[in-house]
Amino acid sequence: MKYLVKHVKKELDKYIFDYLILLTAGVFFLIGISLFKGDRTIQFIILIAFTCFYVMWGIYHHIIEDTLHLKTILEYILIGFLLLFLLKMIILP
């Protein structure tokens, strides 16, 4: 457990700006979804935009870390599609 906490602190200290960008985008995503509560089309467009942003953010973050591999890109794409699918089912039934 100590290793995990130490690793997270190190990661946050090193890449705080990257994580703030992701957090800010998440907050704007939630605000956008709540502002357009009745319009499912715009909510879906916001959801797709956030998913695309998440995939691009992940690729950018790993480019900065110099750890970008095809496996990492596929992982972010698959997590993005999973996020899109789950949120589509939860938010836009």
Secondary structure in CASP SS format (residue, H / E / C, confidence):
PFRMAT SS
TARGET T0000
AUTHOR 0000-0000-0000
METHOD secondary structure of the structure
MODEL  1
M C 1.00
K H 1.00
Y H 1.00
L H 1.00
V H 1.00
K H 1.00
H H 1.00
V H 1.00
K H 1.00
K H 1.00
E H 1.00
L H 1.00
D H 1.00
K H 1.00
Y C 1.00
I H 1.00
F H 1.00
D H 1.00
Y H 1.00
L H 1.00
I H 1.00
L H 1.00
L H 1.00
T H 1.00
A H 1.00
G H 1.00
V H 1.00
F H 1.00
F H 1.00
L H 1.00
I H 1.00
G H 1.00
I H 1.00
S H 1.00
L H 1.00
F C 1.00
K C 1.00
G C 1.00
D C 1.00
R H 1.00
T H 1.00
I H 1.00
Q H 1.00
F H 1.00
I H 1.00
I H 1.00
L H 1.00
I H 1.00
A H 1.00
F H 1.00
T H 1.00
C H 1.00
F H 1.00
Y H 1.00
V H 1.00
M H 1.00
W H 1.00
G H 1.00
I H 1.00
Y H 1.00
H H 1.00
H H 1.00
I H 1.00
I H 1.00
E H 1.00
D C 1.00
T C 1.00
L C 1.00
H C 1.00
L H 1.00
K H 1.00
T H 1.00
I H 1.00
L H 1.00
E H 1.00
Y H 1.00
I H 1.00
L H 1.00
I H 1.00
G H 1.00
F H 1.00
L H 1.00
L H 1.00
L H 1.00
F H 1.00
L H 1.00
L H 1.00
K H 1.00
M H 1.00
I H 1.00
I H 1.00
L C 1.00
P C 1.00
END
